[in-house]
Amino acid sequence: MSRRTALTLGATLAFGAGLAVLPTQAQAATVVVSNSTDLASAIKNATAGTVIQVRGGTYYPTATLQSTANGTSSTPITLTAYGSETVKIDGSRLPSGSWIFKLTADYWNVSDITFQNSPDSAVVCQSCTGTNWNNIKTINGGDSGFTLTGDGTVNNTVRNLDSYGNYDAADHGQNADGVAIKFGSGTGNLVTGARLYNNSDDGIDLWSFSSPVTIEHTWSFGNGKNRWNDPAFEGNGNGYKLGGNGVTVAHVVNNSAAWDNAGNGFTENSNTGAIVINRTAAYANAKWGYYFATSSAKLGKNLAVGNGSGLVSKGSKVTSAGNNRDSGVPTPAFRSTDASSTYNARKPDGSLPDTTFLTTGSTTIGATMN
């Protein structure tokens, strides 16, 4: 059952011989839910300032959880686990083609929840402004794990996301990315501290998103491999797919890494814009570490080692400085090429686990892996 509490504040004024009580606006409710029916109702009926706390357990909704309710920048709507309890929302009882959670809304904070086994995409935020996603997981879904889409997608932050194991069987793996920021526009969108791995298509895909997206402190690995024994498998497996469908846009990737992907580590994907790639590492990807054939990319202080097709493929418009494939720039040795520690649990604050994998101690080249 849900528990709803509301506090109404009053102001009392002396007025002649009596008192006048002037009520102020009621403080928004805190709602504690412990079953799927109450969870769906709380999400749908939230208002600015509502705090929805979900008790620990696994929830099996039978319809997509969704809302068009807006918070505000000062009174966002919050959806989070109750205290330190573990919350999983499982889509295995949803109709075919369903998403687990859809927002077409502004100013929500969503944290500390796992969305798993979705028939289609797990989480979709459509034309959202000012949402914050922190320490969530989108795993083993039937399409991309986490999606931002639509025009008016503005100032959204995705922090400390784990998105893995997503695979679209109907299309033989060609669509399911860890993060998809596709088919839309809007500035100020940030992905930071993400682990995007073992997805059937790409780690992160910015196909046909026409405004700059910033990615930082993110790891993308093991994507595009046929882990599902699909004889017609079509996953691409790029670590960072930074365009497509004719867009020209200057996306930014800082201090991030790509390894063991079936495609390229970092690729423009036909985006001719001035993409910025700074202090990243590309290791043991099956194709190029960095593929920027037609863009005006700015590649700086990046480290590529052991990629199948080579370190870099770059066209004449690319600016390249301080990278280990540039003249006079040495290739520092990695402290470790054992990736096992990158799967470890996150720190208590949700940040990436400590690792020496792909670190070099250099202050001038490569990802710092934190």
TADA-V636529 format. One record per residue. N is the residue number from 1. RES is the residue in one letter. PHI is phi in whole degrees, -180 to 180 (none if undefined). NEAR is the number of other ideal C-beta (glycine too) atoms within 12 Angstrom. D_LAST is the distance of its C-alpha to the last C-alpha in Angstrom with 1 decimal. Layout:
# TADA-V636529
n=N res=RES phi=PHI near=NEAR d_last=D_LAST
n=N res=RES phi=PHI near=NEAR d_last=D_LAST
This chain:
# TADA-V636529
n=1 res=M phi=none near=14 d_last=41.0
n=2 res=S phi=-93 near=26 d_last=39.3
n=3 res=R phi=-123 near=18 d_last=39.7
n=4 res=R phi=-118 near=24 d_last=39.9
n=5 res=T phi=-126 near=16 d_last=40.3
n=6 res=A phi=-138 near=17 d_last=41.1
n=7 res=L phi=-114 near=15 d_last=42.0
n=8 res=T phi=-104 near=15 d_last=44.6
n=9 res=L phi=-95 near=13 d_last=45.0
n=10 res=G phi=-130 near=15 d_last=48.4
n=11 res=A phi=-115 near=14 d_last=49.8
n=12 res=T phi=-111 near=13 d_last=53.2
n=13 res=L phi=-122 near=11 d_last=55.5
n=14 res=A phi=-72 near=10 d_last=59.0
n=15 res=F phi=-142 near=11 d_last=61.5
n=16 res=G phi=63 near=7 d_last=65.1
n=17 res=A phi=-86 near=6 d_last=66.3
n=18 res=G phi=-119 near=9 d_last=63.6
n=19 res=L phi=-123 near=12 d_last=59.8
n=20 res=A phi=-111 near=13 d_last=57.9
n=21 res=V phi=-101 near=14 d_last=54.6
n=22 res=L phi=-107 near=13 d_last=52.3
n=23 res=P phi=-71 near=13 d_last=49.5
n=24 res=T phi=-102 near=12 d_last=46.2
n=25 res=Q phi=-62 near=16 d_last=43.9
n=26 res=A phi=-63 near=17 d_last=42.7
n=27 res=Q phi=-69 near=20 d_last=39.1
n=28 res=A phi=-62 near=28 d_last=37.4
n=29 res=A phi=-76 near=26 d_last=37.3
n=30 res=T phi=-102 near=25 d_last=34.8
n=31 res=V phi=-117 near=34 d_last=35.4
n=32 res=V phi=-106 near=26 d_last=34.5
n=33 res=V phi=-120 near=40 d_last=34.9
n=34 res=S phi=-141 near=24 d_last=35.3
n=35 res=N phi=-149 near=21 d_last=36.8
n=36 res=S phi=-67 near=30 d_last=36.2
n=37 res=T phi=-64 near=19 d_last=39.3
n=38 res=D phi=-68 near=25 d_last=38.2
n=39 res=L phi=-63 near=40 d_last=34.7
n=40 res=A phi=-61 near=31 d_last=36.1
n=41 res=S phi=-66 near=24 d_last=38.5
n=42 res=A phi=-63 near=37 d_last=36.0
n=43 res=I phi=-66 near=38 d_last=33.7
n=44 res=K phi=-66 near=29 d_last=36.8
n=45 res=N phi=-101 near=22 d_last=38.5
n=46 res=A phi=-62 near=37 d_last=35.7
n=47 res=T phi=-129 near=31 d_last=36.4
n=48 res=A phi=-52 near=25 d_last=34.5
n=49 res=G phi=93 near=28 d_last=33.0
n=50 res=T phi=-61 near=39 d_last=33.4
n=51 res=V phi=-115 near=33 d_last=30.9
n=52 res=I phi=-104 near=45 d_last=31.0
n=53 res=Q phi=-109 near=31 d_last=29.8
n=54 res=V phi=-105 near=41 d_last=29.9
n=55 res=R phi=-67 near=29 d_last=30.9
n=56 res=G phi=-61 near=21 d_last=29.3
n=57 res=G phi=139 near=21 d_last=30.5
n=58 res=T phi=-110 near=25 d_last=30.7
n=59 res=Y phi=-109 near=36 d_last=32.5
n=60 res=Y phi=-124 near=23 d_last=34.4
n=61 res=P phi=-65 near=36 d_last=35.5
n=62 res=T phi=-109 near=20 d_last=38.4
n=63 res=A phi=-147 near=23 d_last=37.7
n=64 res=T phi=-57 near=32 d_last=34.7
n=65 res=L phi=-77 near=39 d_last=33.3
n=66 res=Q phi=-151 near=28 d_last=33.6
n=67 res=S phi=-155 near=34 d_last=34.2
n=68 res=T phi=-116 near=21 d_last=35.3
n=69 res=A phi=-78 near=29 d_last=35.2
n=70 res=N phi=-99 near=25 d_last=33.5
n=71 res=G phi=-87 near=32 d_last=31.9
n=72 res=T phi=-129 near=20 d_last=31.7
n=73 res=S phi=-62 near=19 d_last=29.1
n=74 res=S phi=-96 near=10 d_last=30.4
n=75 res=T phi=-133 near=23 d_last=31.3
n=76 res=P phi=-69 near=34 d_last=28.9
n=77 res=I phi=-90 near=38 d_last=29.7
n=78 res=T phi=-116 near=34 d_last=27.3
n=79 res=L phi=-126 near=43 d_last=26.9
n=80 res=T phi=-155 near=33 d_last=25.0
n=81 res=A phi=-69 near=32 d_last=25.4
n=82 res=Y phi=-77 near=27 d_last=27.9
n=83 res=G phi=56 near=13 d_last=26.2
n=84 res=S phi=-102 near=14 d_last=23.9
n=85 res=E phi=-71 near=20 d_last=26.0
n=86 res=T phi=-93 near=20 d_last=24.7
n=87 res=V phi=-120 near=33 d_last=26.0
n=88 res=K phi=-125 near=31 d_last=26.4
n=89 res=I phi=-112 near=42 d_last=28.4
n=90 res=D phi=-109 near=29 d_last=29.9
n=91 res=G phi=-94 near=41 d_last=31.7
n=92 res=S phi=-70 near=24 d_last=33.8
n=93 res=R phi=-105 near=20 d_last=37.0
n=94 res=L phi=-80 near=33 d_last=36.6
n=95 res=P phi=-63 near=17 d_last=39.0
n=96 res=S phi=-54 near=15 d_last=38.0
n=97 res=G phi=84 near=16 d_last=36.0
n=98 res=S phi=-84 near=27 d_last=34.7
n=99 res=W phi=-93 near=36 d_last=31.3
n=100 res=I phi=-77 near=49 d_last=30.2
n=101 res=F phi=-140 near=47 d_last=29.2
n=102 res=K phi=-128 near=36 d_last=30.3
n=103 res=L phi=-115 near=43 d_last=30.0
n=104 res=T phi=-123 near=26 d_last=32.1
n=105 res=A phi=-161 near=36 d_last=31.5
n=106 res=D phi=-118 near=31 d_last=29.7
n=107 res=Y phi=58 near=33 d_last=27.7
n=108 res=W phi=-116 near=44 d_last=26.5
n=109 res=N phi=-116 near=34 d_last=23.6
n=110 res=V phi=-122 near=47 d_last=22.7
n=111 res=S phi=-150 near=32 d_last=20.4
n=112 res=D phi=59 near=35 d_last=20.1
n=113 res=I phi=-134 near=44 d_last=22.3
n=114 res=T phi=-102 near=39 d_last=22.3
n=115 res=F phi=-112 near=47 d_last=24.5
n=116 res=Q phi=-136 near=34 d_last=25.8
n=117 res=N phi=58 near=30 d_last=28.6
n=118 res=S phi=-76 near=46 d_last=29.6
n=119 res=P phi=-63 near=32 d_last=32.5
n=120 res=D phi=-132 near=35 d_last=30.9
n=121 res=S phi=-62 near=39 d_last=27.8
n=122 res=A phi=-80 near=51 d_last=26.3
n=123 res=V phi=-128 near=47 d_last=25.4
n=124 res=V phi=-130 near=41 d_last=26.9
n=125 res=C phi=-115 near=47 d_last=26.8
n=126 res=Q phi=-108 near=32 d_last=29.7
n=127 res=S phi=53 near=27 d_last=30.3
n=128 res=C phi=-93 near=43 d_last=28.2
n=129 res=T phi=-124 near=32 d_last=27.4
n=130 res=G phi=69 near=32 d_last=25.0
n=131 res=T phi=-87 near=43 d_last=23.6
n=132 res=N phi=-128 near=34 d_last=20.4
n=133 res=W phi=-121 near=46 d_last=18.8
n=134 res=N phi=-136 near=31 d_last=16.4
n=135 res=N phi=57 near=34 d_last=15.4
n=136 res=I phi=-112 near=43 d_last=18.0
n=137 res=K phi=-127 near=44 d_last=18.6
n=138 res=T phi=-128 near=49 d_last=20.9
n=139 res=I phi=-135 near=36 d_last=22.1
n=140 res=N phi=55 near=34 d_last=25.1
n=141 res=G phi=-95 near=46 d_last=26.8
n=142 res=G phi=-94 near=36 d_last=29.5
n=143 res=D phi=-161 near=41 d_last=27.8
n=144 res=S phi=-58 near=50 d_last=24.5
n=145 res=G phi=-68 near=55 d_last=22.4
n=146 res=F phi=-127 near=52 d_last=21.6
n=147 res=T phi=-131 near=48 d_last=23.7
n=148 res=L phi=-110 near=48 d_last=24.3
n=149 res=T phi=-154 near=36 d_last=27.7
n=150 res=G phi=98 near=30 d_last=30.7
n=151 res=D phi=-68 near=19 d_last=31.7
n=152 res=G phi=76 near=24 d_last=30.8
n=153 res=T phi=-91 near=39 d_last=27.2
n=154 res=V phi=-132 near=27 d_last=26.0
n=155 res=N phi=56 near=24 d_last=23.1
n=156 res=N phi=-101 near=45 d_last=21.4
n=157 res=T phi=-122 near=35 d_last=17.7
n=158 res=V phi=-112 near=46 d_last=16.0
n=159 res=R phi=-122 near=33 d_last=13.0
n=160 res=N phi=59 near=34 d_last=11.3
n=161 res=L phi=-88 near=50 d_last=13.9
n=162 res=D phi=-109 near=46 d_last=14.6
n=163 res=S phi=-137 near=49 d_last=17.4
n=164 res=Y phi=-153 near=38 d_last=19.0
n=165 res=G phi=74 near=35 d_last=22.5
n=166 res=N phi=-85 near=49 d_last=24.2
n=167 res=Y phi=-155 near=40 d_last=27.4
n=168 res=D phi=-98 near=32 d_last=30.4
n=169 res=A phi=-62 near=28 d_last=33.3
n=170 res=A phi=-62 near=19 d_last=36.0
n=171 res=D phi=-110 near=21 d_last=34.4
n=172 res=H phi=56 near=22 d_last=33.3
n=173 res=G phi=84 near=36 d_last=29.6
n=174 res=Q phi=-85 near=29 d_last=29.7
n=175 res=N phi=-122 near=33 d_last=28.3
n=176 res=A phi=-82 near=50 d_last=25.7
n=177 res=D phi=-102 near=53 d_last=22.2
n=178 res=G phi=-66 near=56 d_last=19.1
n=179 res=V phi=-128 near=54 d_last=19.2
n=180 res=A phi=-120 near=46 d_last=22.4
n=181 res=I phi=-116 near=48 d_last=22.9
n=182 res=K phi=-134 near=38 d_last=26.4
n=183 res=F phi=50 near=26 d_last=29.9
n=184 res=G phi=-175 near=33 d_last=29.6
n=185 res=S phi=-159 near=25 d_last=28.7
n=186 res=G phi=139 near=31 d_last=27.4
n=187 res=T phi=-92 near=23 d_last=25.0
n=188 res=G phi=80 near=23 d_last=22.0
n=189 res=N phi=-91 near=41 d_last=20.1
n=190 res=L phi=-132 near=36 d_last=16.3
n=191 res=V phi=-116 near=43 d_last=14.0
n=192 res=T phi=-143 near=34 d_last=10.4
n=193 res=G phi=70 near=34 d_last=7.9
n=194 res=A phi=-89 near=46 d_last=10.4
n=195 res=R phi=-118 near=51 d_last=11.2
n=196 res=L phi=-124 near=50 d_last=14.5
n=197 res=Y phi=-149 near=41 d_last=16.4
n=198 res=N phi=56 near=39 d_last=19.9
n=199 res=N phi=-91 near=55 d_last=21.6
n=200 res=S phi=-71 near=45 d_last=25.0
n=201 res=D phi=-106 near=45 d_last=24.4
n=202 res=D phi=-104 near=51 d_last=21.3
n=203 res=G phi=-66 near=57 d_last=17.7
n=204 res=I phi=-135 near=54 d_last=18.2
n=205 res=D phi=-130 near=52 d_last=21.6
n=206 res=L phi=-109 near=49 d_last=22.9
n=207 res=W phi=-56 near=39 d_last=26.5
n=208 res=S phi=58 near=27 d_last=29.0
n=209 res=F phi=-106 near=41 d_last=26.9
n=210 res=S phi=-95 near=29 d_last=28.5
n=211 res=S phi=-118 near=31 d_last=26.3
n=212 res=P phi=-62 near=30 d_last=22.9
n=213 res=V phi=-115 near=47 d_last=19.8
n=214 res=T phi=-107 near=33 d_last=16.4
n=215 res=I phi=-123 near=45 d_last=13.3
n=216 res=E phi=-149 near=32 d_last=9.8
n=217 res=H phi=48 near=30 d_last=6.1
n=218 res=T phi=-124 near=44 d_last=8.3
n=219 res=W phi=-117 near=55 d_last=9.4
n=220 res=S phi=-130 near=53 d_last=13.1
n=221 res=F phi=-155 near=47 d_last=15.1
n=222 res=G phi=69 near=35 d_last=18.6
n=223 res=N phi=-85 near=48 d_last=20.3
n=224 res=G phi=83 near=45 d_last=24.0
n=225 res=K phi=-97 near=30 d_last=25.3
n=226 res=N phi=-81 near=25 d_last=28.5
n=227 res=R phi=-88 near=24 d_last=27.6
n=228 res=W phi=-114 near=24 d_last=30.6
n=229 res=N phi=54 near=13 d_last=33.4
n=230 res=D phi=-88 near=20 d_last=34.4
n=231 res=P phi=-68 near=10 d_last=37.1
n=232 res=A phi=-113 near=14 d_last=36.7
n=233 res=F phi=-57 near=24 d_last=32.9
n=234 res=E phi=-132 near=24 d_last=31.7
n=235 res=G phi=-62 near=38 d_last=28.0
n=236 res=N phi=-82 near=38 d_last=26.4
n=237 res=G phi=78 near=43 d_last=22.9
n=238 res=N phi=-84 near=43 d_last=21.1
n=239 res=G phi=-67 near=57 d_last=17.3
n=240 res=Y phi=-133 near=58 d_last=17.7
n=241 res=K phi=-98 near=50 d_last=21.3
n=242 res=L phi=-110 near=50 d_last=21.7
n=243 res=G phi=164 near=41 d_last=25.4
n=244 res=G phi=132 near=31 d_last=28.8
n=245 res=N phi=68 near=19 d_last=32.3
n=246 res=G phi=84 near=16 d_last=33.1
n=247 res=V phi=-74 near=31 d_last=30.6
n=248 res=T phi=-126 near=26 d_last=29.8
n=249 res=V phi=-155 near=37 d_last=26.7
n=250 res=A phi=-96 near=28 d_last=23.9
n=251 res=H phi=-64 near=45 d_last=20.7
n=252 res=V phi=-129 near=35 d_last=17.5
n=253 res=V phi=-125 near=49 d_last=14.2
n=254 res=N phi=-121 near=29 d_last=11.5
n=255 res=N phi=46 near=32 d_last=8.4
n=256 res=S phi=-135 near=45 d_last=8.6
n=257 res=A phi=-140 near=51 d_last=10.1
n=258 res=A phi=-134 near=55 d_last=13.5
n=259 res=W phi=-149 near=46 d_last=15.2
n=260 res=D phi=57 near=33 d_last=18.4
n=261 res=N phi=-89 near=47 d_last=19.7
n=262 res=A phi=-75 near=36 d_last=23.5
n=263 res=G phi=-111 near=41 d_last=23.7
n=264 res=N phi=-85 near=41 d_last=21.8
n=265 res=G phi=-67 near=55 d_last=18.1
n=266 res=F phi=-132 near=57 d_last=18.6
n=267 res=T phi=-142 near=48 d_last=22.1
n=268 res=E phi=-67 near=43 d_last=24.2
n=269 res=N phi=53 near=39 d_last=26.5
n=270 res=S phi=77 near=25 d_last=29.5
n=271 res=N phi=-72 near=38 d_last=27.9
n=272 res=T phi=-90 near=24 d_last=29.6
n=273 res=G phi=-75 near=32 d_last=27.7
n=274 res=A phi=-88 near=24 d_last=25.7
n=275 res=I phi=-61 near=44 d_last=22.3
n=276 res=V phi=-113 near=35 d_last=19.5
n=277 res=I phi=-124 near=51 d_last=16.7
n=278 res=N phi=-134 near=34 d_last=14.7
n=279 res=R phi=53 near=33 d_last=12.2
n=280 res=T phi=-118 near=47 d_last=11.6
n=281 res=A phi=-132 near=50 d_last=12.4
n=282 res=A phi=-126 near=51 d_last=15.3
n=283 res=Y phi=-133 near=43 d_last=16.4
n=284 res=A phi=55 near=29 d_last=19.5
n=285 res=N phi=-82 near=44 d_last=20.3
n=286 res=A phi=-67 near=31 d_last=24.0
n=287 res=K phi=-107 near=30 d_last=24.9
n=288 res=W phi=-77 near=32 d_last=23.6
n=289 res=G phi=-63 near=44 d_last=20.1
n=290 res=Y phi=-136 near=48 d_last=20.9
n=291 res=Y phi=-120 near=44 d_last=24.2
n=292 res=F phi=-140 near=44 d_last=25.5
n=293 res=A phi=-86 near=23 d_last=29.2
n=294 res=T phi=-122 near=23 d_last=30.7
n=295 res=S phi=-83 near=37 d_last=28.3
n=296 res=S phi=-103 near=24 d_last=28.0
n=297 res=A phi=-62 near=44 d_last=24.3
n=298 res=K phi=-115 near=29 d_last=22.5
n=299 res=L phi=-106 near=42 d_last=20.3
n=300 res=G phi=-138 near=29 d_last=18.6
n=301 res=K phi=62 near=32 d_last=16.5
n=302 res=N phi=-101 near=47 d_last=15.6
n=303 res=L phi=-124 near=47 d_last=15.8
n=304 res=A phi=-121 near=46 d_last=17.9
n=305 res=V phi=-143 near=33 d_last=19.2
n=306 res=G phi=69 near=25 d_last=21.6
n=307 res=N phi=-88 near=35 d_last=22.1
n=308 res=G phi=-60 near=25 d_last=25.5
n=309 res=S phi=-87 near=23 d_last=27.2
n=310 res=G phi=137 near=21 d_last=25.7
n=311 res=L phi=-71 near=34 d_last=22.9
n=312 res=V phi=-153 near=35 d_last=24.0
n=313 res=S phi=-121 near=29 d_last=26.9
n=314 res=K phi=-136 near=33 d_last=27.5
n=315 res=G phi=-85 near=20 d_last=30.6
n=316 res=S phi=-70 near=12 d_last=32.5
n=317 res=K phi=-87 near=21 d_last=30.9
n=318 res=V phi=-76 near=31 d_last=27.4
n=319 res=T phi=-98 near=22 d_last=26.2
n=320 res=S phi=-131 near=30 d_last=24.1
n=321 res=A phi=-151 near=23 d_last=23.0
n=322 res=G phi=78 near=26 d_last=20.8
n=323 res=N phi=-90 near=38 d_last=19.9
n=324 res=N phi=-69 near=37 d_last=20.7
n=325 res=R phi=-92 near=29 d_last=23.6
n=326 res=D phi=-83 near=24 d_last=25.1
n=327 res=S phi=-58 near=10 d_last=27.9
n=328 res=G phi=82 near=10 d_last=27.2
n=329 res=V phi=-103 near=23 d_last=23.4
n=330 res=P phi=-74 near=17 d_last=22.7
n=331 res=T phi=-101 near=23 d_last=20.3
n=332 res=P phi=-70 near=21 d_last=18.2
n=333 res=A phi=-79 near=18 d_last=18.0
n=334 res=F phi=-74 near=30 d_last=15.0
n=335 res=R phi=-67 near=18 d_last=14.5
n=336 res=S phi=-153 near=20 d_last=14.6
n=337 res=T phi=-117 near=22 d_last=15.7
n=338 res=D phi=-96 near=16 d_last=15.9
n=339 res=A phi=-86 near=29 d_last=13.8
n=340 res=S phi=-59 near=13 d_last=15.2
n=341 res=S phi=-71 near=20 d_last=12.3
n=342 res=T phi=-72 near=36 d_last=10.3
n=343 res=Y phi=-90 near=20 d_last=13.3
n=344 res=N phi=-64 near=17 d_last=13.0
n=345 res=A phi=-61 near=17 d_last=13.5
n=346 res=R phi=-68 near=27 d_last=11.0
n=347 res=K phi=-69 near=15 d_last=11.1
n=348 res=P phi=-54 near=11 d_last=14.3
n=349 res=D phi=-85 near=14 d_last=13.0
n=350 res=G phi=91 near=25 d_last=11.7
n=351 res=S phi=-75 near=25 d_last=8.0
n=352 res=L phi=-61 near=34 d_last=6.1
n=353 res=P phi=-69 near=25 d_last=7.5
n=354 res=D phi=-69 near=17 d_last=7.0
n=355 res=T phi=-155 near=31 d_last=8.0
n=356 res=T phi=-101 near=21 d_last=9.7
n=357 res=F phi=-57 near=32 d_last=10.5
n=358 res=L phi=62 near=42 d_last=10.8
n=359 res=T phi=-87 near=30 d_last=9.6
n=360 res=T phi=-129 near=29 d_last=12.7
n=361 res=G phi=85 near=16 d_last=12.5
n=362 res=S phi=-73 near=25 d_last=13.8
n=363 res=T phi=-99 near=12 d_last=13.5
n=364 res=T phi=-126 near=20 d_last=15.3
n=365 res=I phi=-154 near=34 d_last=14.3
n=366 res=G phi=84 near=38 d_last=11.7
n=367 res=A phi=-76 near=44 d_last=8.1
n=368 res=T phi=-86 near=31 d_last=5.7
n=369 res=M phi=61 near=37 d_last=3.8
n=370 res=N phi=-142 near=25 d_last=0.0
